[in-house]
Amino acid sequence: MEWQFSADTVPSSFVTEAQARSLLGKPPATGAWRDGDPLGSRSFLDVGPLRFEAGGSLGAVRIAYETWGELSPAGDNAVLVLHALTGDSHLVGPAGNGHVTAGWWGGIVGPGLAIDTDRWFVVAPNMLGGCQGSTGPTSLAPDGSEWGTRFPYLTIRDQVAAQAAFSDRLGIDRWAAVIGGSMGGMHALEWAIQAPERVARLAILAAPPVTTADQIALNSLQIEAIRSDPLFRSGDYYDAADGDGPTRGLALARRMALLNYRSPAELNLRFERGWQSEISPLGAGGRFAVESYLDFHGNKFTRRFDANSYVTLVQAMDSHDVGRGRGGVSAALSRVTARAVVVGIDSDRLFPVEGQRRIAEHLRHNIDGIHPVVLESGYGHDGFLIEAEAIGAQLGRLLT
């Protein structure tokens, strides 16, 4: 099929002068939020010590989070929204005042929207290992230096255990709904398997039951791009005398990932074979518009993320296998008791619809029986972030 891309949702093929100016100047060694930075809309909860699947531990763990709406007197209207790999707790709200970017799901969450904050108490935590306020590689270890590569190896299950401890401290015994897309969908699925009694409704958006060998291979290239940057310095770059961090490697990892987040149809229709400069790309100094687009987003990313955190989170994604130690995928999914909706994107080349089909066919209370909802979208994997009307309609069905 052919997709039509509207001007209000698809940026220009070319990087504007204003965008280019926004990236002038030397990027920081890390784009992480650090203690002492403006708080923005963040709150924090200390959830105590945690031990992890691979044997590591942390003596103290802090979770950064944001909330919208009011918790009901009965405590039965709390909705947990879990972000993707490069997201954070800033689900809704403008950029500025401690938030480098605007909220990533503003078209879904808010008064009168699909997740109606006049009805629901919405909670969005920054995941363990992240770099926007929760404990992660940029946090200080007991010796007073950043954890860096010493940070424990985490699995998806470890991150969900941290979210469960966070929920306990928040005083929420049972979530009215747990909703997640991409890596957040991995977390949501683990929630429903690990603690089915704590999840009333479940939404899995563009996420698989298992990270495949193909996906692990793609992730390994992104990790290697970061580690190969000479300024990575074995992960110890925070206090480098020259102030330089592995921004080239992190930007390259982001460019690789972006090719998996978007679809070939979108890139081809948006850019064709146009070039950014007035010089033909067939000659010296030429530059295709799509190259400029990838560069812009890679460089922008370095100003809001941390290289060590990126490696930590990608490795956690690699660990994802709901059937591990549970008798296989179908046995694990049979534990889920929540009313569920499973959504896939037909053009998703990162987590193809086959994964969502595998999830849906084993959920006892999927509202579409053994089938997922498959949305037609030209945006690829990022459709769950961009297609607000279509995604909102599915969440509305779940939350009725």
C-alpha atoms as a printed R data frame, in Angstrom:
    type eleno elety resid chain resno       x       y      z
1   ATOM     1    CA   MET     A     1   0.000   0.000  0.000
2   ATOM     2    CA   GLU     A     2   0.981   3.652 -0.306
3   ATOM     3    CA   TRP     A     3   0.962   5.891  2.746
4   ATOM     4    CA   GLN     A     4   0.222   9.587  2.708
5   ATOM     5    CA   PHE     A     5   2.279  11.714  5.074
6   ATOM     6    CA   SER     A     6   0.773  14.988  6.232
7   ATOM     7    CA   ALA     A     7   2.802  18.150  6.723
8   ATOM     8    CA   ASP     A     8   1.714  18.535 10.333
9   ATOM     9    CA   THR     A     9   3.224  15.219 11.400
10  ATOM    10    CA   VAL     A    10   6.231  14.845  9.088
11  ATOM    11    CA   PRO     A    11   9.089  17.326  9.494
12  ATOM    12    CA   SER     A    12  10.699  18.972  6.505
13  ATOM    13    CA   SER     A    13  13.134  16.885  4.497
14  ATOM    14    CA   PHE     A    14  15.824  19.426  5.245
15  ATOM    15    CA   VAL     A    15  17.335  20.654  8.468
16  ATOM    16    CA   THR     A    16  16.347  24.284  8.915
17  ATOM    17    CA   GLU     A    17  18.743  27.076  9.810
18  ATOM    18    CA   ALA     A    18  17.053  27.416 13.215
19  ATOM    19    CA   GLN     A    19  17.517  23.704 13.892
20  ATOM    20    CA   ALA     A    20  21.152  23.860 12.898
21  ATOM    21    CA   ARG     A    21  21.733  26.870 15.163
22  ATOM    22    CA   SER     A    22  20.216  24.953 18.082
23  ATOM    23    CA   LEU     A    23  23.097  22.476 17.887
24  ATOM    24    CA   LEU     A    24  25.882  25.027 17.626
25  ATOM    25    CA   GLY     A    25  28.487  24.744 20.310
26  ATOM    26    CA   LYS     A    26  30.268  21.817 21.845
27  ATOM    27    CA   PRO     A    27  27.966  19.071 23.119
28  ATOM    28    CA   PRO     A    28  28.359  18.034 26.769
29  ATOM    29    CA   ALA     A    29  30.233  14.866 27.708
30  ATOM    30    CA   THR     A    30  26.863  13.511 28.818
31  ATOM    31    CA   GLY     A    31  23.327  14.679 28.160
32  ATOM    32    CA   ALA     A    32  22.098  13.123 31.401
33  ATOM    33    CA   TRP     A    33  20.086  15.033 33.975
34  ATOM    34    CA   ARG     A    34  22.351  15.506 36.998
35  ATOM    35    CA   ASP     A    35  21.696  16.453 40.616
36  ATOM    36    CA   GLY     A    36  21.725  20.225 40.783
37  ATOM    37    CA   ASP     A    37  20.036  20.641 37.394
38  ATOM    38    CA   PRO     A    38  16.530  22.194 37.343
39  ATOM    39    CA   LEU     A    39  13.997  19.658 38.608
40  ATOM    40    CA   GLY     A    40  11.313  20.464 36.073
41  ATOM    41    CA   SER     A    41   8.244  18.339 36.767
42  ATOM    42    CA   ARG     A    42  10.194  15.475 38.345
43  ATOM    43    CA   SER     A    43   9.556  13.915 41.716
44  ATOM    44    CA   PHE     A    44  11.765  11.257 43.290
45  ATOM    45    CA   LEU     A    45  11.286   8.148 45.418
46  ATOM    46    CA   ASP     A    46  13.998   6.126 47.120
47  ATOM    47    CA   VAL     A    47  13.060   2.460 46.814
48  ATOM    48    CA   GLY     A    48  15.857   0.947 48.895
49  ATOM    49    CA   PRO     A    49  18.475  -1.667 47.974
50  ATOM    50    CA   LEU     A    50  17.977  -4.087 45.091
51  ATOM    51    CA   ARG     A    51  19.669  -7.298 43.981
52  ATOM    52    CA   PHE     A    52  19.688  -8.274 40.319
53  ATOM    53    CA   GLU     A    53  19.363 -11.439 38.251
54  ATOM    54    CA   ALA     A    54  22.997 -11.510 37.147
55  ATOM    55    CA   GLY     A    55  24.221 -11.187 40.724
56  ATOM    56    CA   GLY     A    56  24.892  -7.460 40.993
57  ATOM    57    CA   SER     A    57  23.251  -5.150 43.494
58  ATOM    58    CA   LEU     A    58  22.741  -1.535 44.453
59  ATOM    59    CA   GLY     A    59  22.597  -0.372 48.045
60  ATOM    60    CA   ALA     A    60  20.251   2.486 47.209
61  ATOM    61    CA   VAL     A    61  17.968   3.077 44.224
62  ATOM    62    CA   ARG     A    62  16.124   6.251 43.297
63  ATOM    63    CA   ILE     A    63  13.323   6.476 40.746
64  ATOM    64    CA   ALA     A    64  12.442   9.779 39.078
65  ATOM    65    CA   TYR     A    65   8.820  10.100 38.000
66  ATOM    66    CA   GLU     A    66   6.029  12.455 37.018
67  ATOM    67    CA   THR     A    67   2.289  12.278 37.638
68  ATOM    68    CA   TRP     A    68  -0.898  13.753 36.197
69  ATOM    69    CA   GLY     A    69  -4.430  13.692 37.595
70  ATOM    70    CA   GLU     A    70  -5.509  12.702 41.096
71  ATOM    71    CA   LEU     A    71  -5.467   9.328 42.827
72  ATOM    72    CA   SER     A    72  -8.991   8.308 43.796
73  ATOM    73    CA   PRO     A    73  -9.844   7.734 47.467
74  ATOM    74    CA   ALA     A    74 -10.110   4.011 46.701
75  ATOM    75    CA   GLY     A    75  -6.758   4.071 44.888
76  ATOM    76    CA   ASP     A    76  -8.276   2.240 41.942
77  ATOM    77    CA   ASN     A    77  -7.592   4.656 39.060
78  ATOM    78    CA   ALA     A    78  -3.781   4.549 38.793
79  ATOM    79    CA   VAL     A    79  -2.305   4.005 35.320
80  ATOM    80    CA   LEU     A    80   1.373   3.166 34.867
81  ATOM    81    CA   VAL     A    81   2.882   4.352 31.563
82  ATOM    82    CA   LEU     A    82   6.306   2.925 30.714
83  ATOM    83    CA   HIS     A    83   8.612   4.621 28.235
84  ATOM    84    CA   ALA     A    84  10.725   3.277 25.389
85  ATOM    85    CA   LEU     A    85  14.525   3.040 25.242
86  ATOM    86    CA   THR     A    86  15.259   6.740 24.784
87  ATOM    87    CA   GLY     A    87  12.179   8.133 26.535
88  ATOM    88    CA   ASP     A    88  11.871   9.303 30.116
89  ATOM    89    CA   SER     A    89   9.302  10.372 32.698
90  ATOM    90    CA   HIS     A    90   8.358  13.551 30.803
91  ATOM    91    CA   LEU     A    91   5.230  12.111 29.261
92  ATOM    92    CA   VAL     A    92   3.395  15.419 28.914
93  ATOM    93    CA   GLY     A    93   4.561  19.016 29.090
94  ATOM    94    CA   PRO     A    94   6.771  21.556 27.354
95  ATOM    95    CA   ALA     A    95  10.521  21.559 26.939
96  ATOM    96    CA   GLY     A    96  12.539  23.779 29.243
97  ATOM    97    CA   ASN     A    97  12.815  24.044 33.023
98  ATOM    98    CA   GLY     A    98  14.765  20.811 33.378
99  ATOM    99    CA   HIS     A    99  13.354  19.027 30.329
100 ATOM   100    CA   VAL     A   100  15.390  19.153 27.131
101 ATOM   101    CA   THR     A   101  12.461  17.969 25.014
102 ATOM   102    CA   ALA     A   102   8.695  18.254 25.199
103 ATOM   103    CA   GLY     A   103   6.604  15.363 26.487
104 ATOM   104    CA   TRP     A   104   6.667  12.353 24.195
105 ATOM   105    CA   TRP     A   105   2.958  11.381 24.382
106 ATOM   106    CA   GLY     A   106   1.138  14.694 24.656
107 ATOM   107    CA   GLY     A   107  -1.452  13.631 22.096
108 ATOM   108    CA   ILE     A   108  -2.464  10.607 24.189
109 ATOM   109    CA   VAL     A   109  -2.380  11.744 27.825
110 ATOM   110    CA   GLY     A   110  -4.346  14.707 29.154
111 ATOM   111    CA   PRO     A   111  -7.837  15.996 29.957
112 ATOM   112    CA   GLY     A   112 -10.339  14.474 27.553
113 ATOM   113    CA   LEU     A   113  -7.693  12.463 25.692
114 ATOM   114    CA   ALA     A   114  -7.378   8.678 25.396
115 ATOM   115    CA   ILE     A   115  -5.740   8.437 28.812
116 ATOM   116    CA   ASP     A   116  -7.983  11.045 30.391
117 ATOM   117    CA   THR     A   117  -6.258  12.703 33.334
118 ATOM   118    CA   ASP     A   118  -9.641  13.936 34.580
119 ATOM   119    CA   ARG     A   119 -10.408  10.270 35.245
120 ATOM   120    CA   TRP     A   120  -7.064   8.507 35.650
121 ATOM   121    CA   PHE     A   121  -4.068   9.107 37.909
122 ATOM   122    CA   VAL     A   122  -1.184   8.661 35.480
123 ATOM   123    CA   VAL     A   123   2.334   7.792 36.648
124 ATOM   124    CA   ALA     A   124   5.398   7.723 34.391
125 ATOM   125    CA   PRO     A   125   8.738   6.675 35.935
126 ATOM   126    CA   ASN     A   126  12.160   6.962 34.357
127 ATOM   127    CA   MET     A   127  13.407   3.372 34.191
128 ATOM   128    CA   LEU     A   128  16.247   2.054 36.330
129 ATOM   129    CA   GLY     A   129  19.482   2.546 34.390
130 ATOM   130    CA   GLY     A   130  18.100   5.617 32.647
131 ATOM   131    CA   CYS     A   131  19.697   9.033 32.622
132 ATOM   132    CA   GLN     A   132  16.904  11.441 33.478
133 ATOM   133    CA   GLY     A   133  16.853  11.242 37.256
134 ATOM   134    CA   SER     A   134  16.598   7.550 38.115
135 ATOM   135    CA   THR     A   135  19.634   5.648 39.370
136 ATOM   136    CA   GLY     A   136  21.887   4.758 36.467
137 ATOM   137    CA   PRO     A   137  25.479   4.861 35.238
138 ATOM   138    CA   THR     A   138  25.665   8.643 35.702
139 ATOM   139    CA   SER     A   139  24.715   8.334 39.385
140 ATOM   140    CA   LEU     A   140  27.425   8.550 42.006
141 ATOM   141    CA   ALA     A   141  28.711   5.258 43.409
142 ATOM   142    CA   PRO     A   142  29.673   4.961 47.106
143 ATOM   143    CA   ASP     A   143  33.214   6.083 46.221
144 ATOM   144    CA   GLY     A   144  31.892   9.444 45.024
145 ATOM   145    CA   SER     A   145  32.550   8.839 41.312
146 ATOM   146    CA   GLU     A   146  30.020   8.005 38.632
147 ATOM   147    CA   TRP     A   147  29.192   4.332 38.272
148 ATOM   148    CA   GLY     A   148  29.969   4.382 34.540
149 ATOM   149    CA   THR     A   149  30.662   0.875 33.247
150 ATOM   150    CA   ARG     A   150  30.753  -0.430 36.833
151 ATOM   151    CA   PHE     A   151  26.969  -0.106 36.931
152 ATOM   152    CA   PRO     A   152  25.386  -3.561 37.391
153 ATOM   153    CA   TYR     A   153  24.134  -5.507 34.400
154 ATOM   154    CA   LEU     A   154  20.344  -5.148 34.301
155 ATOM   155    CA   THR     A   155  17.608  -7.245 32.756
156 ATOM   156    CA   ILE     A   156  14.067  -6.235 31.886
157 ATOM   157    CA   ARG     A   157  12.948  -8.235 34.910
158 ATOM   158    CA   ASP     A   158  15.317  -6.257 37.164
159 ATOM   159    CA   GLN     A   159  13.850  -3.002 35.901
160 ATOM   160    CA   VAL     A   160  10.329  -4.241 36.549
161 ATOM   161    CA   ALA     A   161  11.349  -5.307 40.065
162 ATOM   162    CA   ALA     A   162  12.516  -1.726 40.624
163 ATOM   163    CA   GLN     A   163   9.178  -0.445 39.298
164 ATOM   164    CA   ALA     A   164   7.344  -2.798 41.665
165 ATOM   165    CA   ALA     A   165   9.358  -1.473 44.623
166 ATOM   166    CA   PHE     A   166   8.580   2.050 43.415
167 ATOM   167    CA   SER     A   167   4.861   1.181 43.271
168 ATOM   168    CA   ASP     A   168   5.025  -0.143 46.841
169 ATOM   169    CA   ARG     A   169   6.570   3.122 48.065
170 ATOM   170    CA   LEU     A   170   3.970   5.079 46.117
171 ATOM   171    CA   GLY     A   171   1.260   3.076 47.893
172 ATOM   172    CA   ILE     A   172  -0.283   1.521 44.784
173 ATOM   173    CA   ASP     A   173  -1.050  -2.168 45.249
174 ATOM   174    CA   ARG     A   174  -2.836  -2.694 41.926
175 ATOM   175    CA   TRP     A   175  -2.618  -0.726 38.700
176 ATOM   176    CA   ALA     A   176  -5.841  -0.062 36.832
177 ATOM   177    CA   ALA     A   177  -3.699  -0.344 33.708
178 ATOM   178    CA   VAL     A   178  -0.070  -0.845 32.755
179 ATOM   179    CA   ILE     A   179   0.740   0.563 29.331
180 ATOM   180    CA   GLY     A   180   4.009   0.434 27.421
181 ATOM   181    CA   GLY     A   181   5.410   0.741 23.926
182 ATOM   182    CA   SER     A   182   8.620  -0.777 22.548
183 ATOM   183    CA   MET     A   183  10.984  -1.314 25.507
184 ATOM   184    CA   GLY     A   184   8.180  -0.054 27.745
185 ATOM   185    CA   GLY     A   185   6.010  -2.787 26.248
186 ATOM   186    CA   MET     A   186   8.597  -5.343 27.360
187 ATOM   187    CA   HIS     A   187   8.275  -3.946 30.885
188 ATOM   188    CA   ALA     A   188   4.476  -3.949 30.746
189 ATOM   189    CA   LEU     A   189   4.430  -7.578 29.629
190 ATOM   190    CA   GLU     A   190   6.811  -8.566 32.416
191 ATOM   191    CA   TRP     A   191   4.609  -6.737 34.943
192 ATOM   192    CA   ALA     A   192   1.598  -8.800 33.885
193 ATOM   193    CA   ILE     A   193   3.588 -12.036 34.126
194 ATOM   194    CA   GLN     A   194   5.554 -11.332 37.316
195 ATOM   195    CA   ALA     A   195   2.673  -9.831 39.274
196 ATOM   196    CA   PRO     A   196  -0.639 -10.619 37.540
197 ATOM   197    CA   GLU     A   197  -2.591  -9.733 40.671
198 ATOM   198    CA   ARG     A   198  -1.291  -6.149 40.422
199 ATOM   199    CA   VAL     A   199  -2.359  -5.471 36.802
200 ATOM   200    CA   ALA     A   200  -6.044  -5.060 35.902
201 ATOM   201    CA   ARG     A   201  -5.547  -3.945 32.288
202 ATOM   202    CA   LEU     A   202  -2.586  -4.290 29.954
203 ATOM   203    CA   ALA     A   203  -1.585  -2.523 26.734
204 ATOM   204    CA   ILE     A   204   1.362  -3.828 24.704
205 ATOM   205    CA   LEU     A   205   2.325  -1.526 21.839
206 ATOM   206    CA   ALA     A   206   4.901  -2.540 19.206
207 ATOM   207    CA   ALA     A   207   6.799  -4.877 21.543
208 ATOM   208    CA   PRO     A   208   7.863  -8.537 21.223
209 ATOM   209    CA   PRO     A   209   7.759 -11.486 23.630
210 ATOM   210    CA   VAL     A   210  11.445 -12.203 22.943
211 ATOM   211    CA   THR     A   211  14.348 -10.144 21.619
212 ATOM   212    CA   THR     A   212  15.465 -12.082 18.549
213 ATOM   213    CA   ALA     A   213  18.975 -12.775 17.284
214 ATOM   214    CA   ASP     A   214  18.438 -10.255 14.492
215 ATOM   215    CA   GLN     A   215  17.479  -7.557 16.988
216 ATOM   216    CA   ILE     A   216  20.405  -8.419 19.271
217 ATOM   217    CA   ALA     A   217  22.729  -8.136 16.275
218 ATOM   218    CA   LEU     A   218  21.441  -4.651 15.470
219 ATOM   219    CA   ASN     A   219  21.851  -3.658 19.107
220 ATOM   220    CA   SER     A   220  25.418  -4.977 19.180
221 ATOM   221    CA   LEU     A   221  26.399  -2.612 16.365
222 ATOM   222    CA   GLN     A   222  25.043   0.363 18.285
223 ATOM   223    CA   ILE     A   223  26.956  -0.654 21.408
224 ATOM   224    CA   GLU     A   224  30.140  -1.096 19.399
225 ATOM   225    CA   ALA     A   225  29.694   2.341 17.814
226 ATOM   226    CA   ILE     A   226  29.774   3.855 21.308
227 ATOM   227    CA   ARG     A   227  32.644   1.755 22.647
228 ATOM   228    CA   SER     A   228  34.741   2.400 19.537
229 ATOM   229    CA   ASP     A   229  34.679   6.148 20.077
230 ATOM   230    CA   PRO     A   230  38.146   7.022 21.461
231 ATOM   231    CA   LEU     A   231  36.482   9.499 23.812
232 ATOM   232    CA   PHE     A   232  34.484   6.711 25.454
233 ATOM   233    CA   ARG     A   233  37.607   6.130 27.562
234 ATOM   234    CA   SER     A   234  36.347   2.750 28.805
235 ATOM   235    CA   GLY     A   235  33.266   4.518 30.121
236 ATOM   236    CA   ASP     A   236  35.164   6.962 32.328
237 ATOM   237    CA   TYR     A   237  34.542  10.244 30.510
238 ATOM   238    CA   TYR     A   238  32.534  12.310 32.985
239 ATOM   239    CA   ASP     A   239  35.444  14.275 34.420
240 ATOM   240    CA   ALA     A   240  37.725  14.267 31.397
241 ATOM   241    CA   ALA     A   241  40.066  17.265 31.482
242 ATOM   242    CA   ASP     A   242  39.078  18.278 27.963
243 ATOM   243    CA   GLY     A   243  35.357  17.970 28.740
244 ATOM   244    CA   ASP     A   244  34.816  15.698 25.759
245 ATOM   245    CA   GLY     A   245  32.634  12.589 25.810
246 ATOM   246    CA   PRO     A   246  31.806   9.872 23.272
247 ATOM   247    CA   THR     A   247  29.291  12.037 21.451
248 ATOM   248    CA   ARG     A   248  30.307  10.853 17.969
249 ATOM   249    CA   GLY     A   249  29.794   7.221 18.936
250 ATOM   250    CA   LEU     A   250  26.484   7.940 20.671
251 ATOM   251    CA   ALA     A   251  25.259   9.972 17.696
252 ATOM   252    CA   LEU     A   252  26.181   7.124 15.347
253 ATOM   253    CA   ALA     A   253  24.308   4.629 17.538
254 ATOM   254    CA   ARG     A   254  21.265   6.887 17.399
255 ATOM   255    CA   ARG     A   255  21.492   7.148 13.605
256 ATOM   256    CA   MET     A   256  21.594   3.344 13.342
257 ATOM   257    CA   ALA     A   257  18.599   3.006 15.630
258 ATOM   258    CA   LEU     A   258  16.597   5.636 13.772
259 ATOM   259    CA   LEU     A   259  16.766   3.563 10.595
260 ATOM   260    CA   ASN     A   260  14.966   0.798 12.493
261 ATOM   261    CA   TYR     A   261  12.427   3.163 14.049
262 ATOM   262    CA   ARG     A   262  11.248   4.585 10.707
263 ATOM   263    CA   SER     A   263  10.044   2.737  7.612
264 ATOM   264    CA   PRO     A   264  11.693   2.608  4.170
265 ATOM   265    CA   ALA     A   265   8.470   3.999  2.663
266 ATOM   266    CA   GLU     A   266   8.590   7.083  4.856
267 ATOM   267    CA   LEU     A   267  12.268   7.823  4.214
268 ATOM   268    CA   ASN     A   268  11.889   7.303  0.476
269 ATOM   269    CA   LEU     A   269   8.795   9.483  0.199
270 ATOM   270    CA   ARG     A   270  10.138  12.215  2.446
271 ATOM   271    CA   PHE     A   271  13.639  12.551  1.047
272 ATOM   272    CA   GLU     A   272  13.729  10.810 -2.330
273 ATOM   273    CA   ARG     A   273  17.227  11.610 -3.664
274 ATOM   274    CA   GLY     A   274  17.234  15.251 -2.648
275 ATOM   275    CA   TRP     A   275  20.385  16.810 -1.302
276 ATOM   276    CA   GLN     A   276  20.945  19.240  1.503
277 ATOM   277    CA   SER     A   277  23.557  21.529 -0.039
278 ATOM   278    CA   GLU     A   278  23.558  23.347 -3.327
279 ATOM   279    CA   ILE     A   279  26.440  21.157 -4.448
280 ATOM   280    CA   SER     A   280  25.400  17.953 -6.184
281 ATOM   281    CA   PRO     A   281  26.079  14.854 -4.061
282 ATOM   282    CA   LEU     A   282  27.763  13.417 -7.111
283 ATOM   283    CA   GLY     A   283  30.620  15.855 -6.561
284 ATOM   284    CA   ALA     A   284  32.929  16.642 -3.678
285 ATOM   285    CA   GLY     A   285  31.146  18.316 -0.761
286 ATOM   286    CA   GLY     A   286  27.661  17.122 -1.685
287 ATOM   287    CA   ARG     A   287  25.314  15.807  0.967
288 ATOM   288    CA   PHE     A   288  22.040  13.946  0.612
289 ATOM   289    CA   ALA     A   289  19.150  15.330  2.639
290 ATOM   290    CA   VAL     A   290  18.598  12.017  4.405
291 ATOM   291    CA   GLU     A   291  22.213  12.126  5.651
292 ATOM   292    CA   SER     A   292  21.651  15.585  7.071
293 ATOM   293    CA   TYR     A   293  18.449  14.386  8.744
294 ATOM   294    CA   LEU     A   294  20.236  11.504 10.462
295 ATOM   295    CA   ASP     A   295  23.118  13.748 11.533
296 ATOM   296    CA   PHE     A   296  20.771  16.308 13.033
297 ATOM   297    CA   HIS     A   297  18.889  13.740 15.107
298 ATOM   298    CA   GLY     A   298  22.084  11.982 16.162
299 ATOM   299    CA   ASN     A   299  23.677  15.211 17.336
300 ATOM   300    CA   LYS     A   300  20.486  16.362 19.047
301 ATOM   301    CA   PHE     A   301  20.306  13.076 20.921
302 ATOM   302    CA   THR     A   302  23.743  13.543 22.501
303 ATOM   303    CA   ARG     A   303  22.404  16.597 24.332
304 ATOM   304    CA   ARG     A   304  19.772  14.604 26.209
305 ATOM   305    CA   PHE     A   305  21.246  11.142 26.720
306 ATOM   306    CA   ASP     A   306  24.251   9.378 28.194
307 ATOM   307    CA   ALA     A   307  26.435   6.835 26.389
308 ATOM   308    CA   ASN     A   308  26.881   4.472 29.350
309 ATOM   309    CA   SER     A   309  23.153   4.559 30.025
310 ATOM   310    CA   TYR     A   310  22.427   3.762 26.378
311 ATOM   311    CA   VAL     A   311  24.651   0.662 26.576
312 ATOM   312    CA   THR     A   312  23.041  -0.424 29.862
313 ATOM   313    CA   LEU     A   313  19.512  -0.117 28.497
314 ATOM   314    CA   VAL     A   314  20.237  -1.773 25.152
315 ATOM   315    CA   GLN     A   315  21.783  -4.729 26.976
316 ATOM   316    CA   ALA     A   316  18.653  -4.950 29.138
317 ATOM   317    CA   MET     A   317  16.571  -5.138 25.959
318 ATOM   318    CA   ASP     A   318  18.789  -7.996 24.768
319 ATOM   319    CA   SER     A   319  17.869  -9.932 27.926
320 ATOM   320    CA   HIS     A   320  14.153  -9.863 27.111
321 ATOM   321    CA   ASP     A   321  12.609 -13.330 26.904
322 ATOM   322    CA   VAL     A   322   9.368 -13.820 28.811
323 ATOM   323    CA   GLY     A   323   9.722 -17.601 28.515
324 ATOM   324    CA   ARG     A   324  13.181 -17.806 30.112
325 ATOM   325    CA   GLY     A   325  12.949 -20.083 33.162
326 ATOM   326    CA   ARG     A   326   9.168 -20.253 32.827
327 ATOM   327    CA   GLY     A   327   8.675 -23.187 30.497
328 ATOM   328    CA   GLY     A   328   8.604 -21.148 27.312
329 ATOM   329    CA   VAL     A   329   6.738 -18.159 25.916
330 ATOM   330    CA   SER     A   330   3.252 -19.680 25.839
331 ATOM   331    CA   ALA     A   331   3.500 -20.904 29.440
332 ATOM   332    CA   ALA     A   332   4.690 -17.495 30.592
333 ATOM   333    CA   LEU     A   333   1.945 -15.618 28.771
334 ATOM   334    CA   SER     A   334  -0.690 -17.946 30.198
335 ATOM   335    CA   ARG     A   335   0.017 -16.374 33.597
336 ATOM   336    CA   VAL     A   336  -1.427 -13.046 32.467
337 ATOM   337    CA   THR     A   337  -4.873 -12.365 33.915
338 ATOM   338    CA   ALA     A   338  -5.264  -8.732 32.833
339 ATOM   339    CA   ARG     A   339  -7.746  -7.548 30.229
340 ATOM   340    CA   ALA     A   340  -5.416  -6.745 27.353
341 ATOM   341    CA   VAL     A   341  -4.958  -5.061 24.017
342 ATOM   342    CA   VAL     A   342  -1.963  -5.839 21.799
343 ATOM   343    CA   VAL     A   343  -1.077  -3.419 19.019
344 ATOM   344    CA   GLY     A   344   1.391  -3.856 16.172
345 ATOM   345    CA   ILE     A   345   2.417  -1.539 13.326
346 ATOM   346    CA   ASP     A   346   2.320  -3.077  9.844
347 ATOM   347    CA   SER     A   347   5.479  -1.219  8.713
348 ATOM   348    CA   ASP     A   348   7.486  -1.902 11.890
349 ATOM   349    CA   ARG     A   349  10.871  -3.351 10.927
350 ATOM   350    CA   LEU     A   350  12.303  -3.237 14.465
351 ATOM   351    CA   PHE     A   351   9.650  -5.371 16.202
352 ATOM   352    CA   PRO     A   352   7.549  -6.852 13.378
353 ATOM   353    CA   VAL     A   353   3.899  -7.789 13.832
354 ATOM   354    CA   GLU     A   354   4.839 -11.468 14.106
355 ATOM   355    CA   GLY     A   355   5.888 -10.772 17.704
356 ATOM   356    CA   GLN     A   356   2.581  -9.146 18.611
357 ATOM   357    CA   ARG     A   357   0.709 -12.059 17.049
358 ATOM   358    CA   ARG     A   358   2.672 -14.447 19.218
359 ATOM   359    CA   ILE     A   359   1.741 -12.463 22.330
360 ATOM   360    CA   ALA     A   360  -1.941 -12.089 21.474
361 ATOM   361    CA   GLU     A   361  -2.580 -15.736 20.729
362 ATOM   362    CA   HIS     A   362  -1.570 -16.756 24.262
363 ATOM   363    CA   LEU     A   363  -3.349 -14.083 26.333
364 ATOM   364    CA   ARG     A   364  -6.532 -15.360 27.928
365 ATOM   365    CA   HIS     A   365  -8.241 -11.974 28.117
366 ATOM   366    CA   ASN     A   366  -7.080 -10.194 24.990
367 ATOM   367    CA   ILE     A   367 -10.063  -8.093 23.877
368 ATOM   368    CA   ASP     A   368  -9.481  -9.153 20.258
369 ATOM   369    CA   GLY     A   369  -9.274 -12.856 20.965
370 ATOM   370    CA   ILE     A   370  -6.149 -14.497 19.558
371 ATOM   371    CA   HIS     A   371  -5.328 -11.570 17.283
372 ATOM   372    CA   PRO     A   372  -3.464  -8.296 17.781
373 ATOM   373    CA   VAL     A   373  -4.667  -4.993 16.381
374 ATOM   374    CA   VAL     A   374  -2.483  -4.208 13.370
375 ATOM   375    CA   LEU     A   375  -2.362  -0.505 12.515
376 ATOM   376    CA   GLU     A   376  -1.597   0.629  8.997
377 ATOM   377    CA   SER     A   377   1.055   3.314  9.250
378 ATOM   378    CA   GLY     A   378   3.915   4.512  7.107
379 ATOM   379    CA   TYR     A   379   5.913   5.608 10.127
380 ATOM   380    CA   GLY     A   380   7.307   2.218 11.061
381 ATOM   381    CA   HIS     A   381   8.061   1.391 14.682
382 ATOM   382    CA   ASP     A   382   7.613   5.023 15.746
383 ATOM   383    CA   GLY     A   383   3.969   4.789 14.698
384 ATOM   384    CA   PHE     A   384   3.028   4.103 18.318
385 ATOM   385    CA   LEU     A   385   4.381   7.562 19.172
386 ATOM   386    CA   ILE     A   386   3.092   9.412 16.109
387 ATOM   387    CA   GLU     A   387  -0.306   7.880 15.303
388 ATOM   388    CA   ALA     A   388  -2.060   9.476 18.285
389 ATOM   389    CA   GLU     A   389  -5.605   9.067 16.986
390 ATOM   390    CA   ALA     A   390  -5.229   5.380 16.083
391 ATOM   391    CA   ILE     A   391  -3.299   4.451 19.237
392 ATOM   392    CA   GLY     A   392  -5.681   6.512 21.350
393 ATOM   393    CA   ALA     A   393  -8.665   4.631 19.952
394 ATOM   394    CA   GLN     A   394  -7.182   1.301 21.022
395 ATOM   395    CA   LEU     A   395  -6.314   2.561 24.503
396 ATOM   396    CA   GLY     A   396  -9.837   3.960 24.763
397 ATOM   397    CA   ARG     A   397 -11.251   0.487 24.116
398 ATOM   398    CA   LEU     A   398  -9.114  -0.906 26.911
399 ATOM   399    CA   LEU     A   399  -9.896   1.808 29.438
400 ATOM   400    CA   THR     A   400 -13.687   1.796 29.055
